[in-house]
Amino acid sequence: MGVKVMETEDGLIVQGQKRLRGAEINPHNDHRIAMACSVVALGIKDQTVITNMECVRKSYPRFFEDIASLGADVVEQ
């Protein structure tokens, strides 16, 4: 997506560019990363593919429906 993310003791530091780009993201079973990247992808013109999205179901079962209502083109494979 064109960002650099650094982990700190109590959070994250995100450094990016003016225009982000689509990417393939593997959230490594972290539902928070999967959902955050999905929301960021709403503002990117290029396609973003997030693998292993089933991890979000443990905390937000309706996430796919809700993000689709915001304009995301959600395709489960």
LUMLUMDREN-2810 file (N, C-alpha, C; in Angstrom, 1 decimal):
<atoms>
<atom><aa>M</aa><ch>A</ch><at>N</at><xx>0.8</xx><yy>-1.2</yy><zz>0.0</zz></atom>
<atom><aa>M</aa><ch>A</ch><at>CA</at><xx>0.0</xx><yy>0.0</yy><zz>0.0</zz></atom>
<atom><aa>M</aa><ch>A</ch><at>C</at><xx>0.9</xx><yy>1.3</yy><zz>0.0</zz></atom>
<atom><aa>G</aa><ch>A</ch><at>N</at><xx>2.1</xx><yy>1.1</yy><zz>0.2</zz></atom>
<atom><aa>G</aa><ch>A</ch><at>CA</at><xx>3.0</xx><yy>2.2</yy><zz>0.2</zz></atom>
<atom><aa>G</aa><ch>A</ch><at>C</at><xx>3.2</xx><yy>2.9</yy><zz>1.5</zz></atom>
<atom><aa>V</aa><ch>A</ch><at>N</at><xx>3.0</xx><yy>2.1</yy><zz>2.6</zz></atom>
<atom><aa>V</aa><ch>A</ch><at>CA</at><xx>3.2</xx><yy>2.7</yy><zz>3.9</zz></atom>
<atom><aa>V</aa><ch>A</ch><at>C</at><xx>4.3</xx><yy>1.8</yy><zz>4.7</zz></atom>
<atom><aa>K</aa><ch>A</ch><at>N</at><xx>4.9</xx><yy>2.5</yy><zz>5.6</zz></atom>
<atom><aa>K</aa><ch>A</ch><at>CA</at><xx>5.9</xx><yy>1.8</yy><zz>6.5</zz></atom>
<atom><aa>K</aa><ch>A</ch><at>C</at><xx>5.3</xx><yy>1.8</yy><zz>7.9</zz></atom>
<atom><aa>V</aa><ch>A</ch><at>N</at><xx>5.2</xx><yy>0.7</yy><zz>8.5</zz></atom>
<atom><aa>V</aa><ch>A</ch><at>CA</at><xx>4.6</xx><yy>0.5</yy><zz>9.8</zz></atom>
<atom><aa>V</aa><ch>A</ch><at>C</at><xx>5.7</xx><yy>0.0</yy><zz>10.8</zz></atom>
<atom><aa>M</aa><ch>A</ch><at>N</at><xx>5.8</xx><yy>0.8</yy><zz>11.9</zz></atom>
<atom><aa>M</aa><ch>A</ch><at>CA</at><xx>6.7</xx><yy>0.4</yy><zz>12.9</zz></atom>
<atom><aa>M</aa><ch>A</ch><at>C</at><xx>6.0</xx><yy>0.1</yy><zz>14.2</zz></atom>
<atom><aa>E</aa><ch>A</ch><at>N</at><xx>6.3</xx><yy>-1.0</yy><zz>14.8</zz></atom>
<atom><aa>E</aa><ch>A</ch><at>CA</at><xx>5.6</xx><yy>-1.3</yy><zz>16.1</zz></atom>
<atom><aa>E</aa><ch>A</ch><at>C</at><xx>6.3</xx><yy>-0.6</yy><zz>17.2</zz></atom>
<atom><aa>T</aa><ch>A</ch><at>N</at><xx>5.6</xx><yy>-0.1</yy><zz>18.2</zz></atom>
<atom><aa>T</aa><ch>A</ch><at>CA</at><xx>6.1</xx><yy>0.5</yy><zz>19.4</zz></atom>
<atom><aa>T</aa><ch>A</ch><at>C</at><xx>5.6</xx><yy>-0.3</yy><zz>20.6</zz></atom>
<atom><aa>E</aa><ch>A</ch><at>N</at><xx>6.1</xx><yy>0.0</yy><zz>21.7</zz></atom>
<atom><aa>E</aa><ch>A</ch><at>CA</at><xx>5.7</xx><yy>-0.7</yy><zz>22.9</zz></atom>
<atom><aa>E</aa><ch>A</ch><at>C</at><xx>4.2</xx><yy>-0.7</yy><zz>23.1</zz></atom>
<atom><aa>D</aa><ch>A</ch><at>N</at><xx>3.6</xx><yy>0.5</yy><zz>22.8</zz></atom>
<atom><aa>D</aa><ch>A</ch><at>CA</at><xx>2.1</xx><yy>0.6</yy><zz>23.0</zz></atom>
<atom><aa>D</aa><ch>A</ch><at>C</at><xx>1.3</xx><yy>1.0</yy><zz>21.8</zz></atom>
<atom><aa>G</aa><ch>A</ch><at>N</at><xx>1.8</xx><yy>0.7</yy><zz>20.6</zz></atom>
<atom><aa>G</aa><ch>A</ch><at>CA</at><xx>1.0</xx><yy>1.1</yy><zz>19.4</zz></atom>
<atom><aa>G</aa><ch>A</ch><at>C</at><xx>1.8</xx><yy>0.9</yy><zz>18.1</zz></atom>
<atom><aa>L</aa><ch>A</ch><at>N</at><xx>1.4</xx><yy>1.7</yy><zz>17.1</zz></atom>
<atom><aa>L</aa><ch>A</ch><at>CA</at><xx>2.1</xx><yy>1.6</yy><zz>15.8</zz></atom>
<atom><aa>L</aa><ch>A</ch><at>C</at><xx>2.4</xx><yy>3.1</yy><zz>15.4</zz></atom>
<atom><aa>I</aa><ch>A</ch><at>N</at><xx>3.4</xx><yy>3.2</yy><zz>14.6</zz></atom>
<atom><aa>I</aa><ch>A</ch><at>CA</at><xx>3.7</xx><yy>4.4</yy><zz>13.9</zz></atom>
<atom><aa>I</aa><ch>A</ch><at>C</at><xx>3.6</xx><yy>4.1</yy><zz>12.4</zz></atom>
<atom><aa>V</aa><ch>A</ch><at>N</at><xx>2.8</xx><yy>4.8</yy><zz>11.7</zz></atom>
<atom><aa>V</aa><ch>A</ch><at>CA</at><xx>2.5</xx><yy>4.6</yy><zz>10.3</zz></atom>
<atom><aa>V</aa><ch>A</ch><at>C</at><xx>3.0</xx><yy>5.8</yy><zz>9.5</zz></atom>
<atom><aa>Q</aa><ch>A</ch><at>N</at><xx>3.9</xx><yy>5.6</yy><zz>8.6</zz></atom>
<atom><aa>Q</aa><ch>A</ch><at>CA</at><xx>4.4</xx><yy>6.6</yy><zz>7.7</zz></atom>
<atom><aa>Q</aa><ch>A</ch><at>C</at><xx>4.0</xx><yy>6.2</yy><zz>6.3</zz></atom>
<atom><aa>G</aa><ch>A</ch><at>N</at><xx>3.3</xx><yy>7.2</yy><zz>5.6</zz></atom>
<atom><aa>G</aa><ch>A</ch><at>CA</at><xx>2.9</xx><yy>6.8</yy><zz>4.2</zz></atom>
<atom><aa>G</aa><ch>A</ch><at>C</at><xx>3.2</xx><yy>7.9</yy><zz>3.2</zz></atom>
<atom><aa>Q</aa><ch>A</ch><at>N</at><xx>2.5</xx><yy>7.8</yy><zz>2.1</zz></atom>
<atom><aa>Q</aa><ch>A</ch><at>CA</at><xx>2.7</xx><yy>8.7</yy><zz>1.0</zz></atom>
<atom><aa>Q</aa><ch>A</ch><at>C</at><xx>1.3</xx><yy>9.4</yy><zz>0.8</zz></atom>
<atom><aa>K</aa><ch>A</ch><at>N</at><xx>1.3</xx><yy>10.4</yy><zz>-0.1</zz></atom>
<atom><aa>K</aa><ch>A</ch><at>CA</at><xx>0.0</xx><yy>11.1</yy><zz>-0.4</zz></atom>
<atom><aa>K</aa><ch>A</ch><at>C</at><xx>-0.9</xx><yy>10.1</yy><zz>-1.0</zz></atom>
<atom><aa>R</aa><ch>A</ch><at>N</at><xx>-0.5</xx><yy>9.3</yy><zz>-2.0</zz></atom>
<atom><aa>R</aa><ch>A</ch><at>CA</at><xx>-1.3</xx><yy>8.4</yy><zz>-2.7</zz></atom>
<atom><aa>R</aa><ch>A</ch><at>C</at><xx>-0.9</xx><yy>6.9</yy><zz>-2.4</zz></atom>
<atom><aa>L</aa><ch>A</ch><at>N</at><xx>-1.8</xx><yy>6.2</yy><zz>-1.7</zz></atom>
<atom><aa>L</aa><ch>A</ch><at>CA</at><xx>-1.5</xx><yy>4.8</yy><zz>-1.4</zz></atom>
<atom><aa>L</aa><ch>A</ch><at>C</at><xx>-1.9</xx><yy>4.0</yy><zz>-2.7</zz></atom>
<atom><aa>R</aa><ch>A</ch><at>N</at><xx>-1.3</xx><yy>2.8</yy><zz>-2.7</zz></atom>
<atom><aa>R</aa><ch>A</ch><at>CA</at><xx>-1.6</xx><yy>1.9</yy><zz>-3.8</zz></atom>
<atom><aa>R</aa><ch>A</ch><at>C</at><xx>-2.1</xx><yy>0.6</yy><zz>-3.3</zz></atom>
<atom><aa>G</aa><ch>A</ch><at>N</at><xx>-2.8</xx><yy>-0.1</yy><zz>-4.2</zz></atom>
<atom><aa>G</aa><ch>A</ch><at>CA</at><xx>-3.3</xx><yy>-1.5</yy><zz>-3.9</zz></atom>
<atom><aa>G</aa><ch>A</ch><at>C</at><xx>-2.2</xx><yy>-2.4</yy><zz>-3.6</zz></atom>
<atom><aa>A</aa><ch>A</ch><at>N</at><xx>-2.5</xx><yy>-3.5</yy><zz>-2.9</zz></atom>
<atom><aa>A</aa><ch>A</ch><at>CA</at><xx>-1.5</xx><yy>-4.4</yy><zz>-2.5</zz></atom>
<atom><aa>A</aa><ch>A</ch><at>C</at><xx>-2.2</xx><yy>-5.8</yy><zz>-2.1</zz></atom>
<atom><aa>E</aa><ch>A</ch><at>N</at><xx>-1.4</xx><yy>-6.8</yy><zz>-2.0</zz></atom>
<atom><aa>E</aa><ch>A</ch><at>CA</at><xx>-1.9</xx><yy>-8.0</yy><zz>-1.4</zz></atom>
<atom><aa>E</aa><ch>A</ch><at>C</at><xx>-1.4</xx><yy>-8.1</yy><zz>0.0</zz></atom>
<atom><aa>I</aa><ch>A</ch><at>N</at><xx>-2.4</xx><yy>-8.2</yy><zz>0.9</zz></atom>
<atom><aa>I</aa><ch>A</ch><at>CA</at><xx>-2.1</xx><yy>-8.2</yy><zz>2.4</zz></atom>
<atom><aa>I</aa><ch>A</ch><at>C</at><xx>-2.4</xx><yy>-9.5</yy><zz>3.0</zz></atom>
<atom><aa>N</aa><ch>A</ch><at>N</at><xx>-1.5</xx><yy>-10.0</yy><zz>3.8</zz></atom>
<atom><aa>N</aa><ch>A</ch><at>CA</at><xx>-1.7</xx><yy>-11.2</yy><zz>4.6</zz></atom>
<atom><aa>N</aa><ch>A</ch><at>C</at><xx>-1.7</xx><yy>-10.8</yy><zz>6.0</zz></atom>
<atom><aa>P</aa><ch>A</ch><at>N</at><xx>-2.9</xx><yy>-10.8</yy><zz>6.7</zz></atom>
<atom><aa>P</aa><ch>A</ch><at>CA</at><xx>-3.0</xx><yy>-10.3</yy><zz>8.1</zz></atom>
<atom><aa>P</aa><ch>A</ch><at>C</at><xx>-2.5</xx><yy>-11.3</yy><zz>9.1</zz></atom>
<atom><aa>H</aa><ch>A</ch><at>N</at><xx>-2.0</xx><yy>-12.5</yy><zz>8.7</zz></atom>
<atom><aa>H</aa><ch>A</ch><at>CA</at><xx>-1.5</xx><yy>-13.5</yy><zz>9.6</zz></atom>
<atom><aa>H</aa><ch>A</ch><at>C</at><xx>-2.4</xx><yy>-13.7</yy><zz>10.8</zz></atom>
<atom><aa>N</aa><ch>A</ch><at>N</at><xx>-3.7</xx><yy>-13.9</yy><zz>10.4</zz></atom>
<atom><aa>N</aa><ch>A</ch><at>CA</at><xx>-4.7</xx><yy>-14.3</yy><zz>11.4</zz></atom>
<atom><aa>N</aa><ch>A</ch><at>C</at><xx>-5.0</xx><yy>-13.2</yy><zz>12.4</zz></atom>
<atom><aa>D</aa><ch>A</ch><at>N</at><xx>-4.6</xx><yy>-12.0</yy><zz>12.2</zz></atom>
<atom><aa>D</aa><ch>A</ch><at>CA</at><xx>-4.9</xx><yy>-10.8</yy><zz>13.1</zz></atom>
<atom><aa>D</aa><ch>A</ch><at>C</at><xx>-6.1</xx><yy>-10.1</yy><zz>12.5</zz></atom>
<atom><aa>H</aa><ch>A</ch><at>N</at><xx>-7.2</xx><yy>-10.2</yy><zz>13.1</zz></atom>
<atom><aa>H</aa><ch>A</ch><at>CA</at><xx>-8.5</xx><yy>-9.6</yy><zz>12.6</zz></atom>
<atom><aa>H</aa><ch>A</ch><at>C</at><xx>-8.4</xx><yy>-8.1</yy><zz>12.6</zz></atom>
<atom><aa>R</aa><ch>A</ch><at>N</at><xx>-7.6</xx><yy>-7.5</yy><zz>13.5</zz></atom>
<atom><aa>R</aa><ch>A</ch><at>CA</at><xx>-7.5</xx><yy>-6.1</yy><zz>13.6</zz></atom>
<atom><aa>R</aa><ch>A</ch><at>C</at><xx>-6.8</xx><yy>-5.5</yy><zz>12.3</zz></atom>
<atom><aa>I</aa><ch>A</ch><at>N</at><xx>-5.7</xx><yy>-6.2</yy><zz>11.9</zz></atom>
<atom><aa>I</aa><ch>A</ch><at>CA</at><xx>-5.0</xx><yy>-5.8</yy><zz>10.7</zz></atom>
<atom><aa>I</aa><ch>A</ch><at>C</at><xx>-5.9</xx><yy>-6.0</yy><zz>9.5</zz></atom>
<atom><aa>A</aa><ch>A</ch><at>N</at><xx>-6.6</xx><yy>-7.1</yy><zz>9.4</zz></atom>
<atom><aa>A</aa><ch>A</ch><at>CA</at><xx>-7.4</xx><yy>-7.4</yy><zz>8.3</zz></atom>
<atom><aa>A</aa><ch>A</ch><at>C</at><xx>-8.5</xx><yy>-6.3</yy><zz>8.1</zz></atom>
<atom><aa>M</aa><ch>A</ch><at>N</at><xx>-9.1</xx><yy>-5.9</yy><zz>9.2</zz></atom>
<atom><aa>M</aa><ch>A</ch><at>CA</at><xx>-10.2</xx><yy>-4.9</yy><zz>9.2</zz></atom>
<atom><aa>M</aa><ch>A</ch><at>C</at><xx>-9.6</xx><yy>-3.5</yy><zz>8.9</zz></atom>
<atom><aa>A</aa><ch>A</ch><at>N</at><xx>-8.5</xx><yy>-3.2</yy><zz>9.5</zz></atom>
<atom><aa>A</aa><ch>A</ch><at>CA</at><xx>-7.9</xx><yy>-1.9</yy><zz>9.3</zz></atom>
<atom><aa>A</aa><ch>A</ch><at>C</at><xx>-7.5</xx><yy>-1.7</yy><zz>7.8</zz></atom>
<atom><aa>C</aa><ch>A</ch><at>N</at><xx>-6.9</xx><yy>-2.7</yy><zz>7.2</zz></atom>
<atom><aa>C</aa><ch>A</ch><at>CA</at><xx>-6.5</xx><yy>-2.6</yy><zz>5.8</zz></atom>
<atom><aa>C</aa><ch>A</ch><at>C</at><xx>-7.7</xx><yy>-2.6</yy><zz>4.9</zz></atom>
<atom><aa>S</aa><ch>A</ch><at>N</at><xx>-8.7</xx><yy>-3.2</yy><zz>5.3</zz></atom>
<atom><aa>S</aa><ch>A</ch><at>CA</at><xx>-10.0</xx><yy>-3.2</yy><zz>4.5</zz></atom>
<atom><aa>S</aa><ch>A</ch><at>C</at><xx>-10.5</xx><yy>-1.8</yy><zz>4.4</zz></atom>
<atom><aa>V</aa><ch>A</ch><at>N</at><xx>-10.5</xx><yy>-1.1</yy><zz>5.5</zz></atom>
<atom><aa>V</aa><ch>A</ch><at>CA</at><xx>-11.0</xx><yy>0.3</yy><zz>5.6</zz></atom>
<atom><aa>V</aa><ch>A</ch><at>C</at><xx>-10.1</xx><yy>1.2</yy><zz>4.8</zz></atom>
<atom><aa>V</aa><ch>A</ch><at>N</at><xx>-8.8</xx><yy>1.0</yy><zz>4.9</zz></atom>
<atom><aa>V</aa><ch>A</ch><at>CA</at><xx>-7.9</xx><yy>1.9</yy><zz>4.1</zz></atom>
<atom><aa>V</aa><ch>A</ch><at>C</at><xx>-8.1</xx><yy>1.6</yy><zz>2.7</zz></atom>
<atom><aa>A</aa><ch>A</ch><at>N</at><xx>-8.3</xx><yy>0.4</yy><zz>2.3</zz></atom>
<atom><aa>A</aa><ch>A</ch><at>CA</at><xx>-8.5</xx><yy>0.0</yy><zz>0.8</zz></atom>
<atom><aa>A</aa><ch>A</ch><at>C</at><xx>-9.7</xx><yy>0.7</yy><zz>0.2</zz></atom>
<atom><aa>L</aa><ch>A</ch><at>N</at><xx>-10.7</xx><yy>1.2</yy><zz>1.0</zz></atom>
<atom><aa>L</aa><ch>A</ch><at>CA</at><xx>-11.8</xx><yy>1.9</yy><zz>0.5</zz></atom>
<atom><aa>L</aa><ch>A</ch><at>C</at><xx>-11.4</xx><yy>3.2</yy><zz>-0.2</zz></atom>
<atom><aa>G</aa><ch>A</ch><at>N</at><xx>-10.3</xx><yy>3.8</yy><zz>0.2</zz></atom>
<atom><aa>G</aa><ch>A</ch><at>CA</at><xx>-9.9</xx><yy>5.0</yy><zz>-0.3</zz></atom>
<atom><aa>G</aa><ch>A</ch><at>C</at><xx>-8.8</xx><yy>4.9</yy><zz>-1.4</zz></atom>
<atom><aa>I</aa><ch>A</ch><at>N</at><xx>-8.5</xx><yy>3.7</yy><zz>-1.8</zz></atom>
<atom><aa>I</aa><ch>A</ch><at>CA</at><xx>-7.5</xx><yy>3.4</yy><zz>-2.8</zz></atom>
<atom><aa>I</aa><ch>A</ch><at>C</at><xx>-8.2</xx><yy>3.0</yy><zz>-4.1</zz></atom>
<atom><aa>K</aa><ch>A</ch><at>N</at><xx>-7.7</xx><yy>3.6</yy><zz>-5.2</zz></atom>
<atom><aa>K</aa><ch>A</ch><at>CA</at><xx>-8.3</xx><yy>3.2</yy><zz>-6.5</zz></atom>
<atom><aa>K</aa><ch>A</ch><at>C</at><xx>-7.9</xx><yy>1.9</yy><zz>-7.0</zz></atom>
<atom><aa>D</aa><ch>A</ch><at>N</at><xx>-6.7</xx><yy>1.5</yy><zz>-6.8</zz></atom>
<atom><aa>D</aa><ch>A</ch><at>CA</at><xx>-6.1</xx><yy>0.2</yy><zz>-7.2</zz></atom>
<atom><aa>D</aa><ch>A</ch><at>C</at><xx>-6.8</xx><yy>-0.9</yy><zz>-6.4</zz></atom>
<atom><aa>Q</aa><ch>A</ch><at>N</at><xx>-6.7</xx><yy>-2.1</yy><zz>-6.9</zz></atom>
<atom><aa>Q</aa><ch>A</ch><at>CA</at><xx>-7.3</xx><yy>-3.3</yy><zz>-6.2</zz></atom>
<atom><aa>Q</aa><ch>A</ch><at>C</at><xx>-6.4</xx><yy>-3.7</yy><zz>-5.1</zz></atom>
<atom><aa>T</aa><ch>A</ch><at>N</at><xx>-7.0</xx><yy>-4.0</yy><zz>-3.9</zz></atom>
<atom><aa>T</aa><ch>A</ch><at>CA</at><xx>-6.3</xx><yy>-4.6</yy><zz>-2.8</zz></atom>
<atom><aa>T</aa><ch>A</ch><at>C</at><xx>-6.9</xx><yy>-5.9</yy><zz>-2.5</zz></atom>
<atom><aa>V</aa><ch>A</ch><at>N</at><xx>-6.1</xx><yy>-6.9</yy><zz>-2.3</zz></atom>
<atom><aa>V</aa><ch>A</ch><at>CA</at><xx>-6.5</xx><yy>-8.3</yy><zz>-2.0</zz></atom>
<atom><aa>V</aa><ch>A</ch><at>C</at><xx>-6.0</xx><yy>-8.6</yy><zz>-0.6</zz></atom>
<atom><aa>I</aa><ch>A</ch><at>N</at><xx>-7.0</xx><yy>-8.9</yy><zz>0.3</zz></atom>
<atom><aa>I</aa><ch>A</ch><at>CA</at><xx>-6.6</xx><yy>-9.3</yy><zz>1.7</zz></atom>
<atom><aa>I</aa><ch>A</ch><at>C</at><xx>-6.9</xx><yy>-10.8</yy><zz>1.8</zz></atom>
<atom><aa>T</aa><ch>A</ch><at>N</at><xx>-5.9</xx><yy>-11.6</yy><zz>2.1</zz></atom>
<atom><aa>T</aa><ch>A</ch><at>CA</at><xx>-6.1</xx><yy>-13.0</yy><zz>2.2</zz></atom>
<atom><aa>T</aa><ch>A</ch><at>C</at><xx>-6.4</xx><yy>-13.3</yy><zz>3.6</zz></atom>
<atom><aa>N</aa><ch>A</ch><at>N</at><xx>-7.0</xx><yy>-14.5</yy><zz>3.8</zz></atom>
<atom><aa>N</aa><ch>A</ch><at>CA</at><xx>-7.3</xx><yy>-15.0</yy><zz>5.2</zz></atom>
<atom><aa>N</aa><ch>A</ch><at>C</at><xx>-8.2</xx><yy>-14.1</yy><zz>6.0</zz></atom>
<atom><aa>M</aa><ch>A</ch><at>N</at><xx>-9.2</xx><yy>-13.6</yy><zz>5.2</zz></atom>
<atom><aa>M</aa><ch>A</ch><at>CA</at><xx>-10.2</xx><yy>-12.6</yy><zz>5.9</zz></atom>
<atom><aa>M</aa><ch>A</ch><at>C</at><xx>-11.1</xx><yy>-13.3</yy><zz>6.8</zz></atom>
<atom><aa>E</aa><ch>A</ch><at>N</at><xx>-11.2</xx><yy>-14.6</yy><zz>6.8</zz></atom>
<atom><aa>E</aa><ch>A</ch><at>CA</at><xx>-12.1</xx><yy>-15.3</yy><zz>7.7</zz></atom>
<atom><aa>E</aa><ch>A</ch><at>C</at><xx>-11.7</xx><yy>-15.1</yy><zz>9.2</zz></atom>
<atom><aa>C</aa><ch>A</ch><at>N</at><xx>-10.5</xx><yy>-14.6</yy><zz>9.5</zz></atom>
<atom><aa>C</aa><ch>A</ch><at>CA</at><xx>-10.1</xx><yy>-14.3</yy><zz>10.8</zz></atom>
<atom><aa>C</aa><ch>A</ch><at>C</at><xx>-11.0</xx><yy>-13.2</yy><zz>11.5</zz></atom>
<atom><aa>V</aa><ch>A</ch><at>N</at><xx>-11.6</xx><yy>-12.3</yy><zz>10.6</zz></atom>
<atom><aa>V</aa><ch>A</ch><at>CA</at><xx>-12.4</xx><yy>-11.2</yy><zz>11.2</zz></atom>
<atom><aa>V</aa><ch>A</ch><at>C</at><xx>-13.7</xx><yy>-11.7</yy><zz>11.8</zz></atom>
<atom><aa>R</aa><ch>A</ch><at>N</at><xx>-14.2</xx><yy>-12.9</yy><zz>11.5</zz></atom>
<atom><aa>R</aa><ch>A</ch><at>CA</at><xx>-15.4</xx><yy>-13.5</yy><zz>11.9</zz></atom>
<atom><aa>R</aa><ch>A</ch><at>C</at><xx>-15.5</xx><yy>-13.7</yy><zz>13.5</zz></atom>
<atom><aa>K</aa><ch>A</ch><at>N</at><xx>-14.3</xx><yy>-13.9</yy><zz>14.1</zz></atom>
<atom><aa>K</aa><ch>A</ch><at>CA</at><xx>-14.3</xx><yy>-14.1</yy><zz>15.5</zz></atom>
<atom><aa>K</aa><ch>A</ch><at>C</at><xx>-14.7</xx><yy>-12.9</yy><zz>16.3</zz></atom>
<atom><aa>S</aa><ch>A</ch><at>N</at><xx>-14.4</xx><yy>-11.7</yy><zz>15.8</zz></atom>
<atom><aa>S</aa><ch>A</ch><at>CA</at><xx>-14.8</xx><yy>-10.5</yy><zz>16.5</zz></atom>
<atom><aa>S</aa><ch>A</ch><at>C</at><xx>-15.9</xx><yy>-9.6</yy><zz>15.9</zz></atom>
<atom><aa>Y</aa><ch>A</ch><at>N</at><xx>-16.1</xx><yy>-9.8</yy><zz>14.6</zz></atom>
<atom><aa>Y</aa><ch>A</ch><at>CA</at><xx>-17.1</xx><yy>-9.0</yy><zz>13.9</zz></atom>
<atom><aa>Y</aa><ch>A</ch><at>C</at><xx>-17.7</xx><yy>-9.8</yy><zz>12.7</zz></atom>
<atom><aa>P</aa><ch>A</ch><at>N</at><xx>-18.6</xx><yy>-10.7</yy><zz>13.0</zz></atom>
<atom><aa>P</aa><ch>A</ch><at>CA</at><xx>-19.2</xx><yy>-11.6</yy><zz>12.0</zz></atom>
<atom><aa>P</aa><ch>A</ch><at>C</at><xx>-19.8</xx><yy>-10.9</yy><zz>10.8</zz></atom>
<atom><aa>R</aa><ch>A</ch><at>N</at><xx>-20.4</xx><yy>-9.7</yy><zz>11.0</zz></atom>
<atom><aa>R</aa><ch>A</ch><at>CA</at><xx>-21.0</xx><yy>-9.0</yy><zz>9.9</zz></atom>
<atom><aa>R</aa><ch>A</ch><at>C</at><xx>-20.1</xx><yy>-8.0</yy><zz>9.2</zz></atom>
<atom><aa>F</aa><ch>A</ch><at>N</at><xx>-18.8</xx><yy>-8.1</yy><zz>9.4</zz></atom>
<atom><aa>F</aa><ch>A</ch><at>CA</at><xx>-17.9</xx><yy>-7.1</yy><zz>8.8</zz></atom>
<atom><aa>F</aa><ch>A</ch><at>C</at><xx>-18.0</xx><yy>-7.1</yy><zz>7.3</zz></atom>
<atom><aa>F</aa><ch>A</ch><at>N</at><xx>-18.1</xx><yy>-8.2</yy><zz>6.6</zz></atom>
<atom><aa>F</aa><ch>A</ch><at>CA</at><xx>-18.2</xx><yy>-8.2</yy><zz>5.2</zz></atom>
<atom><aa>F</aa><ch>A</ch><at>C</at><xx>-19.4</xx><yy>-7.5</yy><zz>4.7</zz></atom>
<atom><aa>E</aa><ch>A</ch><at>N</at><xx>-20.5</xx><yy>-7.7</yy><zz>5.3</zz></atom>
<atom><aa>E</aa><ch>A</ch><at>CA</at><xx>-21.7</xx><yy>-7.0</yy><zz>4.9</zz></atom>
<atom><aa>E</aa><ch>A</ch><at>C</at><xx>-21.7</xx><yy>-5.5</yy><zz>5.2</zz></atom>
<atom><aa>D</aa><ch>A</ch><at>N</at><xx>-21.1</xx><yy>-5.2</yy><zz>6.3</zz></atom>
<atom><aa>D</aa><ch>A</ch><at>CA</at><xx>-21.0</xx><yy>-3.8</yy><zz>6.6</zz></atom>
<atom><aa>D</aa><ch>A</ch><at>C</at><xx>-20.1</xx><yy>-3.0</yy><zz>5.8</zz></atom>
<atom><aa>I</aa><ch>A</ch><at>N</at><xx>-18.9</xx><yy>-3.6</yy><zz>5.5</zz></atom>
<atom><aa>I</aa><ch>A</ch><at>CA</at><xx>-18.0</xx><yy>-2.9</yy><zz>4.6</zz></atom>
<atom><aa>I</aa><ch>A</ch><at>C</at><xx>-18.5</xx><yy>-2.8</yy><zz>3.2</zz></atom>
<atom><aa>A</aa><ch>A</ch><at>N</at><xx>-19.2</xx><yy>-3.8</yy><zz>2.7</zz></atom>
<atom><aa>A</aa><ch>A</ch><at>CA</at><xx>-19.8</xx><yy>-3.8</yy><zz>1.4</zz></atom>
<atom><aa>A</aa><ch>A</ch><at>C</at><xx>-20.8</xx><yy>-2.6</yy><zz>1.3</zz></atom>
<atom><aa>S</aa><ch>A</ch><at>N</at><xx>-21.5</xx><yy>-2.3</yy><zz>2.4</zz></atom>
<atom><aa>S</aa><ch>A</ch><at>CA</at><xx>-22.5</xx><yy>-1.3</yy><zz>2.4</zz></atom>
<atom><aa>S</aa><ch>A</ch><at>C</at><xx>-21.8</xx><yy>0.1</yy><zz>2.3</zz></atom>
<atom><aa>L</aa><ch>A</ch><at>N</at><xx>-20.5</xx><yy>0.2</yy><zz>2.6</zz></atom>
<atom><aa>L</aa><ch>A</ch><at>CA</at><xx>-19.7</xx><yy>1.4</yy><zz>2.4</zz></atom>
<atom><aa>L</aa><ch>A</ch><at>C</at><xx>-19.1</xx><yy>1.6</yy><zz>1.1</zz></atom>
<atom><aa>G</aa><ch>A</ch><at>N</at><xx>-19.3</xx><yy>0.6</yy><zz>0.2</zz></atom>
<atom><aa>G</aa><ch>A</ch><at>CA</at><xx>-18.8</xx><yy>0.7</yy><zz>-1.2</zz></atom>
<atom><aa>G</aa><ch>A</ch><at>C</at><xx>-17.7</xx><yy>-0.3</yy><zz>-1.5</zz></atom>
<atom><aa>A</aa><ch>A</ch><at>N</at><xx>-17.3</xx><yy>-1.2</yy><zz>-0.6</zz></atom>
<atom><aa>A</aa><ch>A</ch><at>CA</at><xx>-16.3</xx><yy>-2.2</yy><zz>-0.9</zz></atom>
<atom><aa>A</aa><ch>A</ch><at>C</at><xx>-16.9</xx><yy>-3.2</yy><zz>-1.8</zz></atom>
<atom><aa>D</aa><ch>A</ch><at>N</at><xx>-16.0</xx><yy>-3.7</yy><zz>-2.8</zz></atom>
<atom><aa>D</aa><ch>A</ch><at>CA</at><xx>-16.4</xx><yy>-4.8</yy><zz>-3.6</zz></atom>
<atom><aa>D</aa><ch>A</ch><at>C</at><xx>-15.8</xx><yy>-6.1</yy><zz>-3.0</zz></atom>
<atom><aa>V</aa><ch>A</ch><at>N</at><xx>-16.6</xx><yy>-6.7</yy><zz>-2.2</zz></atom>
<atom><aa>V</aa><ch>A</ch><at>CA</at><xx>-16.1</xx><yy>-7.9</yy><zz>-1.4</zz></atom>
<atom><aa>V</aa><ch>A</ch><at>C</at><xx>-16.4</xx><yy>-9.2</yy><zz>-2.2</zz></atom>
<atom><aa>V</aa><ch>A</ch><at>N</at><xx>-15.3</xx><yy>-9.9</yy><zz>-2.4</zz></atom>
<atom><aa>V</aa><ch>A</ch><at>CA</at><xx>-15.4</xx><yy>-11.2</yy><zz>-3.1</zz></atom>
<atom><aa>V</aa><ch>A</ch><at>C</at><xx>-14.7</xx><yy>-12.2</yy><zz>-2.3</zz></atom>
<atom><aa>E</aa><ch>A</ch><at>N</at><xx>-15.4</xx><yy>-13.1</yy><zz>-1.7</zz></atom>
<atom><aa>E</aa><ch>A</ch><at>CA</at><xx>-14.8</xx><yy>-14.2</yy><zz>-0.9</zz></atom>
<atom><aa>E</aa><ch>A</ch><at>C</at><xx>-14.4</xx><yy>-15.3</yy><zz>-1.8</zz></atom>
<atom><aa>Q</aa><ch>A</ch><at>N</at><xx>-13.2</xx><yy>-15.8</yy><zz>-1.6</zz></atom>
<atom><aa>Q</aa><ch>A</ch><at>CA</at><xx>-12.7</xx><yy>-16.9</yy><zz>-2.5</zz></atom>
<atom><aa>Q</aa><ch>A</ch><at>C</at><xx>-12.4</xx><yy>-18.1</yy><zz>-1.6</zz></atom>
</atoms>
